[in-house]
Amino acid sequence: MHRVFVYGTLRAGELNASRLAGARHRGAARTEPAFTLVDAGRYPAALDYGQTAIAGDLYDVDAATFADLDTLEGYPIFYTRRRITTSAGDAWIYLWAATRNRGWPVIESGDWPGYRRSRDQQGALS
């Protein structure tokens, strides 16, 4: 088993949540305040520097699901992964492979679903 920290489209209610249907949800967690979370459009990207604690969930996944996540995340071309410490234990996280922000908006709250809902609602009102 592999413990994975998810913070974007793999979270419950998000676009790719069904990919974790067979995984064991271990609960909500936050990273240490050592990242930058950005809005890359349809998904977020976590950068391996900064001062933001990212909100997410921990899942225990089997080897086949872990391989599927690698494919989804474009590992190791678009995303890298490494072990981190979260508020609920150690886990793998997928981080944007580029070393700097491409000018994407920064998600100061570190919470993709909350940010996305607010962004989409504001877009609908415009």
Buried (B, 14 or more C-beta within 10 A) or exposed (E): EBBBBBBBBBBEEBEBBEBBEEBEEBEBBBBEEBBBBBBBEEBBBBBBEBEBBBBBBBBBBEEEBBEBBBEBBEBEEEBBBEEBEBBBEEBBBBBBBEEEBEEBEBBEBBBBBEBBEEBEEEEEEE
